[in-house]
Amino acid sequence: MSVSSRCYGKDNVRVLKVERDVQDPNLQYVQEMTCCVLLDGDIETSYTAADNSVIVPTDTVKNTIYIMAKKTPGVWPIEYFAGVLGQHFIDKYAHISRVEVTITQHKWSRYAVNGKPHAHSFVRDGTEKRSVKLVKDRKLGFKVTSGLFDLSVLKSTGSMFHGFNQCDFTILKETWDRILSTDITAGWTWSPAKLATLSDFKRFYQEGIFDRAYKIVLDNTLTTFALENSASVQATMYNMAQLILGDVVELDSVTYELPNKHFFEINLDWHHGLKNTGTDAEVYAPQSDPNGLIKCTVSRNKSKL
Ligand SMILES: O=c1[nH]c(=O)c2[nH]c(=O)[nH]c2[nH]1
């Protein structure tokens, strides 16, 4: 018998970083994150022979996240911090060969008071979260996927679904006008050739490339969702991904995972002939389950499946 897969580390390490402006310490920037760092390498004996000498304690992993957050100047895109952490564990421990870093960023947006952005007050203005999953492998280098999730959207018209496969299991009616709603999970994977070393991460951070990609994903997703007369979730997510790959040359692929959240018409005919279906529909019943779930990854190069 052997251990065929393993890794360990610290999950749910919560960090708030505050940066004070050099000229005006009252002007501050904040970053709140939840981090997970998992290690792999020559650690099999810790499982098979109770050999703790190969274990960098998960407590040390947690301490490292705090120390690197303190030592890395400013507040930064989470991709950069993930790169710093991945590189650190590979450089520091010769027997560690693979580091997986996942970071979720919690939204704090500076808000205006009397029409002026406040120096140090922030609001959580939405459920959406930004994320990164980075793998640093001693031999294979970095693999980085940025993401966002929990971005809930709804359009009350401008969505169709017709021409689908019909068989003796089908009851769904074709529609040329429906409600479309989803909680967007999107991921965008950076070309490993363009993000090969920690200095590439630094350059991407300094040139604003990580933040620009995030904004482009958000803009293209929301704009396409609103403007397109959607033929299906599948067609819409493909169109969104194509636009993003066109705008961000540093990306290899874009992934979407979209639940299709259903809203049922309610027939109220039984109440004095009250019309509430078809073109008369105004009151709908949101369904918590089941929901459609539609996923795709669009790659710049054809996948070799
Ligand atoms: O956009 C959609 N895609 C589907 O695959 C699907 N299936 C379904 O029942 N409704 C929808 N809508």
The ligand as a Gaussian input file, in Angstrom:
#p B3LYP/6-31G(d) Opt

LIG

0 1
 O      -30.335000      28.151000     -21.109000
 C      -30.748000      27.018000     -20.818000
 N      -29.959000      25.935000     -21.022000
 C      -30.353000      24.674000     -20.747000
 O      -29.590000      23.691000     -20.941000
 C      -31.648000      24.498000     -20.220000
 N      -32.355000      23.413000     -19.846000
 C      -33.569000      23.851000     -19.387000
 O      -34.478000      23.106000     -18.927000
 N      -33.650000      25.203000     -19.487000
 C      -32.463000      25.638000     -20.007000
 N      -31.998000      26.869000     -20.302000

